[in-house]
Amino acid sequence: MIYSNFKMKSPYFIISFGVILFLTAATHHANELSAVNGMISPVVAFLLDGLPALVLAYAGYRLTGIGLSSEDRWQIWVWCLCGATLLMTIMGFSILIRAFEGRVIGEALFPLLIATEAGGIAGVVGGYQTGRARTETRRAQSASDTLRERTRQLKGVLDAVEAAIWIRDTDSRFVLVNHTFRTLFDIEEETEVAGKLPEEVVLQEIAEGFRENDQQVLETEESIEIKETIETDHGRRTFLTRITPLFEDGDLYATCGIASDITGQKEYQRTIEQQNERLDQFASVVSHDLRNPLNVARGRLELAQEECDSGQLEKVDRALDRMDTLIEDVLLLARGGDNVTEVEPVKLQTIIKNCWANVDTGSATIVSHINRTVHADRSRLKRVFENLIRNAIEHNDDDVAVTIGELDDGFYVEDDGLGVSEDVRNNVFDAGYTATNKGTGFGLNIVKKGIMAHGWDIKLTEATDGGARFEITGVTFE
């Protein structure tokens, strides 16, 4: 550490060296002024060997503010010292040779000072250029190492992405591909892809598609998103591909593609479509093939009731009513989608009042403490309230009281009836589950599907009076 700090002080050695040379020249020429007549010659000589000394000192001063390493600073000082020593030695030998030859030497110190200063300045310049070159080399090496590390990290990130990613230049030559891309087209990790054209990497048909997509992005300078099905080494796959132009200083230099494999989603979508088709067929059968015979049976029953009065006919009537309710519930389940697509503002107070009027409530009572508006599918929300109200009436005494109130993020429907034991609360929403012979077992399943279709949640818990309490949460009020 001490040695390194010592080397960092090297510019001050150069400053000191220049000052010493300047003071030597000043002293020498001051003595010369007292020994000779006239000032012109000593002054001119002082300018010739004094100014270079100041230049050398100033160069050392400038080096103190330049970002060089301690080694580079020390190297400049060594070069300065070596340059000064070399030229001073050469000049000294020249003077000695002249002296041995018997030539008259009028002044020896003056040329020695000039030679020393010139050598020192030349050494500083040479040392600085060398040090700067070494610094630039180190910076370039550091930048190269950083770039290599960042590239390795980027490749690691891209290889972890399940989507196929690639970058191609404006000539459609590959710059980079990730591991998923290599896997899709069975390209070995050791195979160099950078710099190759699409047809050198994938099948001709696929390569033509790559080029067409690149050309579209290059012409419009805008991103594109396409669905495409291509043949890979893993069979035919469907991809959702987004290709984006890459710019540098306003110039488009490459395109980046990200292809997500949506084959599974497409297959799932086809499965859902097939299931919906079967449900539509089932709903058609229920609606026509079952209701028609049911209507015939009801007509025959009415004729029979006109001809005779029998308790057995009343049982038949109740059975037909139950079948009609069952068919209606099955149709609701079959035709109700998983998600609500169209919503409208619905006033809860109004729809609750209408639903209560639509249900055979007998001597039951209702109290509503909510007067808010929600965005919902009016028809499906109507089924929710009707089935919750009907559930409370069918599973309790005739004088059951139903209460509907507001929660922080939703509403609740509760009754003061018998309640639901905790061990079966998770089963009440299952299709076909019923605890009495009055219900069809589909009502609460319809409720749950209607709630979930809106993106809400429903939970069955115990009411304040011991009855059943259905809490619907996740609702956003106006």
Secondary structure, DSSP 4 states (H G I P E B T S, - for coil): -HHHHHHHTHHHHHHHHHHHHHHHHHHHHHHHHHHSS-SHHHHHHHHHHHHHHHHHHHHHHHHTTS---HHHHHHHHHHHHHHHHHHHHHHHHHHHHHHHTT---S-SHHHHHHHHHHHHHHHHHHHHHHHHHHHHHHHHHHHHHHHHHHHHHHHHHHHH-SSEEEEEETT--EEEE-HHHHHHTT--TTS--TT--GGGTS-HHHHHHHHHHHHHHHHH-S-EEEEEEEEETTEEEEEEEEEEEEEETTEEEEEEEEEEE-HHHHHHHHHHHHHHHHHHHHHHIIIIIIHHHHHHHHHHHHHHHHH---HHHHHHHHHHHHHHHHHHHHHHHHH--SS----EEEEHHHHHHHHHHHS--TT-EEEE----EEEE-HHHHHHHHHHHHHHHHHTS-TT-EEEEEEETTEEEEEESSS---GGGTTTTTSTT--SSSSS-S-HHHHHHHHHHHTT-EEEEEE-TTSSEEEEEES--B-
